[in-house]
Amino acid sequence: MLSMWVTAGLHAQTAPTFTLEQAVSYAQKNSTKVRNTQLEIADAKAQVREYTAIGLPQVNAGVDYNYFIELPTQLLPTEAFLPPGTSLPPGAAKYTEAQFGLKHSLQASVSVSSLVFDGTYFVGLKASRALVGLTKRSADLTVYDLKHIVTKTYLMALIAEENQNVLKKNIENLDKMLGELKALKKNGLIEQLDVDRTALSKANLQVEFDALSRQVQLAYNALKYQMNYPLMDSVRLSSNLKDLLSLPAANDLEGEVKTDNRIELDVMRKNIALNQLNIKRYKSGYLPSLGVFGSYQQSLQRNNLFDADDPGFFPTFVIGASLKIPIFDGLAGRARIQRAKLTVSKLELQKTELERGIHLEVLNARSSYKNALERMNSQQKNLTLAERILNTTKIKYREGIGSSLEMTQAEQELYRTQANYLNALYEVVVTKADLDKALGN
């Protein structure tokens, strides 16, 4: 058992410590979601290179070899072999079998082709590059959302740990008071009931402390999960709620609601621009397209492949161009353009709705923050008052003009006020984080 405690102590000492900023940074570097977005960016860039290659010269080479075990036979009209003016003798075959070619056939060729002009290609190339920009902004949104999630999870772990520390301090104070009461009881100055009430208060706090210890572990596990940190390893948090209590700027609370900082809107704009390029691409499909090509080939046909006396290689060299002019496609292109325009219209409506949603989110976040700040200030005053009441009750009890019941009630009221204050402080920090997210800060 002792070795287990020593091991646990050493493990706790070596556990890394994270501030809120460090936890967010760790999550953004190690999150599976973030790494997946990086792969998506790399894939989008590869798509650009793949699409660019379509317009570059294409060079192909090949070698074909055939060995004819039996040469193909063709049937030719026998009359074709008769002198002019003569007819086929009675009983003669109407067709004559003929074989063309040699046993061995070898061809080596090189071909080159290149796209000269295609409107859909150039628009598509621009769209593929725009897709990279859209993918990058979507990745930025993932990183930003992860920051907000880790922040709130970090704060949950902090509030659970803060409550645990307060309970631990209260238990220590009660334990000290219980010792004093036992001494007074021994001297016959108080009744056993006074000692039992304080012992009961301590036992109840211990139950709450044990339950809160499990909540702290759950909160830490949630934080490690969001950070993509090993769940079996330990971490420590160095920030505290008061350190993270920062007031927003005046414009953030009262100024005009601006939505330009929200990444979601930028993603939506880029998505609209990409679909507008899609319309342009379909329209470019009505333009002519031009390509050029060239092919060079050497052919060898021999009965004996390695007999130099047989015929040698015969070259074939051809160059050309291909011009395609669309005339009528059954109105398919027009339908594609119409659908693409409808998609843009739907995205524009979604963008308008997103702007309205962001506006509402900012207003609600401002109201929630103001309410939380007012509640925290009120609970802070209540905490000061509860502490003063308890101190006064203790003095009265020690002087014999107060009851243990009054002291127990004052203690319980202080514990409730402490919890209320910590929860109010936590709510202020959380609503500030929500406000920053709503504003796109």
ABEGO torsion letter per residue (X at the ends): XAAAAAAAAAAAAABBBBBAAAAAAAAAAABAAAAAAAAAAAAAAAAAAAAAAAABBBBBBBBBBBBBABBBBBBBBAAAABBBGBBBBBGBBABBBBBBEBABBBBBBBBBBBBABBAAAAAAAAAAAAAAAAAAAAAAAAAAAAAAAAAAAAAAAAAAAAAAAAAAAAAAAAAAAAAAAAAAAAAGABBAAAAAAAAAAAAAAAAAAAAAAAAAAAAAAAAAAAAGBBAABBBBBABBAAAABBBBBAAAAABBBBAAABAAAAAAAAAAAAAAAAAAAAAAAABBBBBBBBBBBBBBBBABAABAABBBBBBBBBBBBBBBBBABAGGAAAAAAAAAAAAAAAAAAAAAAAAAAAAAAAAAAAAAAAAAAAAAAAAAAAAAAAAAAAAAAAAAAAAGABBAAAAAAAAAAAAAAAAAAAAAAAAAAAAAAAAAAAAGX
